[in-house]
Amino acid sequence: MATSKSRFLTAQWRNLVMLNYEVDPEILKPYLPAATEIDLWQGKALVSMVGFMFQDTRVLGIKWPFHVNFEEVNLRFYVRHFDGKQWKRGAVFISEIVPKSMIVLIANNLYKEHYRALPMRHSVTRDGPNHTQFLYEWKLKGVWNKLGATVRNSLIPIEAGSPEEFIFEHYWGYNRLTDYKTMQYEVEHIAWQIAEVKDFVFEADIRELYGDAFVPYLSAKPFSAFWANGSEIAVRIADKLLLDPVVPG
């Protein structure tokens, strides 16, 4: 889709592990941006724990030393916004973890994201002839938390109307600024390929990371577990949505 907004960031997002959990939509409302509504999958409100690699990262076309390749783990949920002509499906990030403090400074100030910097590491390990293990870890209060999956070594396209399409095919980001103002930005990438997840792991201090409200949901078995190969991506410069406040008559 044509857009007048310039590219703020380009990179590759690779080896995306996504564990998806059903939650009570009430716990998402404090994070819900103005002019959006929760995007449900078959009536269910889902959040995703996501781990992936940033590679070949450029901000305004510049590769910043020591900020080119790094891990990210985030917790997000799904929304949609009607712009007067069409529905735009997007994601809202509750928390994002990276190992680089400069990324935190830029993203939190310019895009009003919710990043924090923690020590991180990742590994990719062969698991027999047919599977590979992808593991993302971050150190919190001296303990390594982990998110990962064991994945079959064969790629298939995402099918239209599938649960994988619902999770992966979101091309907008939305952040809550005020009760009446939202930041909106476009994310561009090709359709990804996926692979079957054989097994997964998620061990984390949920209360410390995300608060009491998320503990019972993220402690349960995931609703689904997905993996995608990823691709080159581009994030466009953000703009703002304004929702007219309701003035009592």
CORSULNOR-V683035 format. One line per field, one symbol per residue. ss: DSSP state (H for helix, E for strand, L for the rest). psi: psi as a letter, one per 30 degrees, with the letter a starting at -180 (. if undefined). A space follows every 50 residues. Layout:
ss: ???
psi: ???
This chain:
ss: LLLLLLEEEEEEEEEEEEEEEEELHHHHHHHLLLLLEELLELLEEEEEEE EEEEEEEEELLELLLLLLLEEEEEEEEEEEEELLLLEEEEEEEEEEEELL HHHHHHHHHHLLLLEEELLEEEEEEEELLLEEEEEEEEEELLEEEEEEEE EELLLEELLLLLHHHHHHLLLEEEEELLLLEEEEEEEEELLLEELLEEEE EEELLHHHHHLHHHHHHHLLLLLEEEEEEEEEEEEELLEEEELLLLLLL
psi: kkkfklkekkakkkijkjkkkklkfeffeffklkgllkjkjhgkkklkkk klkkkhkkjhfkjkkghekllkklkllkllkjgfelkkkakkkekkklgj feeeeeeeeeghahllklklllljkkiafflkkkkkkkkkhgkjlkkllk kkhkkllkkkgleeeeefikgkkkkkeafgkkkklkkkllkllllkkell kjjlieeeefleffefefflkkelklkkfaaklkklklakkkkkkjkk.
